[in-house]
């Protein structure tokens, strides 16, 4: 139980960095998906994107827009 709590605390303390890495992975995934002719990977990427946006919206103080980052 302490391990899970430590992981959660670390994720919350580093939410901006974790989200930035996740969105960077998404950018790379978009480029790869655009190279493939199938539509299955497009659907998977759409689900991944929706999940990222959902998490970014519930994380307090997440700087997910250029305007929010510029204010810092």
HELIX and SHEET records of a PDB file:
HELIX    1   1 UNK A    2  UNK A   13  1                                  12    
HELIX    2   2 UNK A   15  UNK A   35  1                                  21    
HELIX    3   3 UNK A   40  UNK A   58  1                                  19    
HELIX    4   4 UNK A   66  UNK A   70  1                                   5    
END                                                                             
